[in-house]
Amino acid sequence: MRGILLLVVFAATTPATLYKPHVGVLVWSWVSYMNPHRLVYGFVQALPLALIVASATLLAWVLSREAKRIPMGAITVLLGVWALWFSLTTLFALYPDSAYADWDRAIKVILMNGFVTLGLITTRERLHHLLWAIVISLGFYGIRGGLFTIFTLGEHRVYGPSRSFIADNNQSRWRC
């Protein structure tokens, strides 16, 4: 049931993304921070929702009358240097296969969270919408984890959804 509801919400937001590309940034942020597809069962859990919405957002941005300009400033330059540094260090990594997987994930985040967001979130209203999408996405796990802690009297650790950035306490992320 939750999977079907998620698909309905996702199917409703994709046309909105094609009409207004900044909506795609909001949906991508929601999917990336909250990982709602990790809270359902069945085939929906394996769907690449972030990839779908990122592709729709980039396509919509290219086809729209929205400005195609990423504001140049210190943040943008530092983000570009950071992406280049990731790429350079990945080339010389001790474990290239493992490094490439991490590079792939990091570059996608830098592209969407950095450059596309900077290019599309251009007004105060859009920024407020983005901040609320992030607050609600992470706040969901804060409230859920807080209630879990209260009900279990602090017996267990609280983790985010599996295979997400907030899945663990960083212990299984790094390889030696």
C-alpha positions as CSV (number, residue, x, y, z in Angstrom):
1,M,0.0,0.0,0.0
2,R,2.8,2.4,0.9
3,G,4.6,1.5,-2.3
4,I,1.5,2.4,-4.4
5,L,1.1,5.7,-2.6
6,L,4.7,6.5,-3.2
7,L,4.3,5.7,-6.9
8,V,1.2,7.9,-7.1
9,V,3.1,10.8,-5.4
10,F,6.1,10.3,-7.6
11,A,3.9,10.0,-10.8
12,A,2.2,13.3,-9.9
13,T,5.4,15.2,-9.3
14,T,7.2,14.1,-12.5
15,P,4.9,16.1,-14.8
16,A,5.3,19.0,-12.5
17,T,9.0,18.7,-12.8
18,L,8.8,18.7,-16.6
19,Y,6.7,21.9,-16.4
20,K,8.7,23.6,-13.7
21,P,12.3,22.3,-13.4
22,H,12.8,23.7,-9.9
23,V,10.2,21.3,-8.6
24,G,12.6,18.6,-9.7
25,V,15.2,19.9,-7.3
26,L,12.6,19.8,-4.5
27,V,11.6,16.2,-5.3
28,W,15.2,15.1,-5.8
29,S,16.0,16.6,-2.3
30,W,13.0,14.8,-0.8
31,V,14.0,11.5,-2.4
32,S,17.7,11.9,-1.5
33,Y,17.3,13.0,2.1
34,M,14.3,11.0,3.2
35,N,14.7,7.9,0.9
36,P,10.9,7.2,1.1
37,H,11.4,4.2,-1.3
38,R,13.4,2.5,1.5
39,L,10.3,2.5,3.7
40,V,8.2,0.4,1.4
41,Y,8.2,-3.2,0.3
42,G,8.3,-4.8,-3.1
43,F,9.7,-3.6,-6.4
44,V,9.4,0.1,-5.5
45,Q,12.3,-0.3,-3.1
46,A,14.7,-1.0,-5.9
47,L,13.5,1.8,-8.3
48,P,16.1,4.4,-9.0
49,L,13.8,7.3,-8.1
50,A,16.6,9.9,-7.6
51,L,18.0,9.1,-11.1
52,I,14.5,9.4,-12.7
53,V,13.8,12.7,-11.1
54,A,17.3,14.0,-11.8
55,S,17.0,13.1,-15.4
56,A,13.6,14.7,-15.7
57,T,14.9,17.8,-14.0
58,L,17.9,18.1,-16.3
59,L,15.8,17.5,-19.4
60,A,13.2,20.1,-18.2
61,W,15.9,22.6,-17.4
62,V,17.4,22.3,-20.9
63,L,14.0,22.5,-22.6
64,S,12.5,25.3,-20.4
65,R,12.8,29.1,-20.7
66,E,14.4,29.0,-17.2
67,A,17.8,30.7,-17.1
68,K,20.6,28.3,-17.9
69,R,23.1,30.3,-15.9
70,I,24.9,29.0,-12.8
71,P,25.9,31.9,-10.7
72,M,29.6,32.3,-10.5
73,G,31.0,33.0,-7.1
74,A,33.3,31.6,-4.5
75,I,30.9,28.7,-3.6
76,T,30.6,27.7,-7.3
77,V,34.4,27.8,-7.8
78,L,35.1,25.8,-4.6
79,L,32.4,23.2,-5.6
80,G,34.1,22.8,-9.0
81,V,37.6,22.5,-7.5
82,W,36.2,20.0,-5.0
83,A,34.7,17.9,-7.9
84,L,38.1,18.1,-9.7
85,W,39.9,17.0,-6.5
86,F,37.6,14.0,-6.1
87,S,38.2,13.1,-9.7
88,L,42.0,13.5,-9.5
89,T,42.3,11.5,-6.2
90,T,40.1,8.7,-7.7
91,L,42.5,8.3,-10.6
92,F,45.3,7.5,-8.1
93,A,43.4,5.5,-5.5
94,L,44.9,2.4,-4.0
95,Y,41.6,0.5,-4.6
96,P,40.2,1.9,-7.8
97,D,37.0,-0.1,-8.0
98,S,36.0,1.0,-4.5
99,A,37.1,4.6,-5.2
100,Y,35.1,4.7,-8.4
101,A,31.9,3.7,-6.7
102,D,32.4,6.5,-4.1
103,W,33.4,9.0,-6.8
104,D,30.3,8.1,-8.9
105,R,28.0,8.8,-5.9
106,A,29.8,12.0,-4.8
107,I,29.8,13.5,-8.3
108,K,26.1,12.9,-8.7
109,V,25.4,14.6,-5.4
110,I,27.7,17.5,-6.3
111,L,26.0,17.9,-9.7
112,M,22.5,17.9,-8.3
113,N,22.9,19.4,-4.9
114,G,25.5,21.9,-6.1
115,F,25.3,23.1,-9.7
116,V,21.7,22.2,-10.6
117,T,20.4,23.6,-7.3
118,L,22.4,26.8,-7.7
119,G,21.0,27.2,-11.2
120,L,17.4,26.6,-10.4
121,I,16.8,27.8,-6.9
122,T,17.1,31.4,-7.8
123,T,14.4,33.2,-5.7
124,R,13.8,33.5,-1.9
125,E,10.5,31.6,-2.3
126,R,12.2,28.6,-4.0
127,L,14.9,28.6,-1.4
128,H,12.3,28.4,1.4
129,H,10.6,25.5,-0.4
130,L,14.0,23.7,-0.7
131,L,14.8,24.3,3.0
132,W,11.3,23.0,4.0
133,A,11.7,19.9,1.8
134,I,15.0,19.2,3.6
135,V,13.7,19.9,7.1
136,I,10.6,17.7,6.6
137,S,12.7,14.9,5.1
138,L,15.2,14.8,7.9
139,G,12.7,15.9,10.6
140,F,10.7,12.8,9.8
141,Y,13.6,10.6,11.0
142,G,14.2,12.8,13.9
143,I,10.6,12.5,15.2
144,R,10.5,8.8,14.3
145,G,13.8,8.1,16.0
146,G,12.8,10.2,19.0
147,L,9.6,8.3,19.5
148,F,11.4,5.0,19.1
149,T,13.9,6.0,21.7
150,I,11.2,7.1,24.1
151,F,9.2,3.9,23.6
152,T,12.2,1.6,23.9
153,L,13.7,3.6,26.8
154,G,16.9,4.2,24.8
155,E,17.7,0.5,24.5
156,H,18.7,0.6,20.9
157,R,20.5,2.9,18.5
158,V,18.5,4.8,15.9
159,Y,19.6,4.6,12.3
160,G,18.2,5.8,9.0
161,P,17.0,3.7,6.1
162,S,19.3,1.1,4.7
163,R,21.5,2.1,1.7
164,S,21.2,5.8,2.4
165,F,23.6,8.5,3.6
166,I,22.1,8.4,7.1
167,A,21.9,4.5,7.3
168,D,24.6,4.1,10.0
169,N,27.0,5.8,12.2
170,N,29.8,5.8,9.5
171,Q,31.3,2.5,10.7
172,S,30.5,0.4,7.6
173,R,31.1,3.2,5.1
174,W,34.9,3.2,5.0
175,R,36.9,0.3,3.7
176,C,40.5,-0.5,4.6
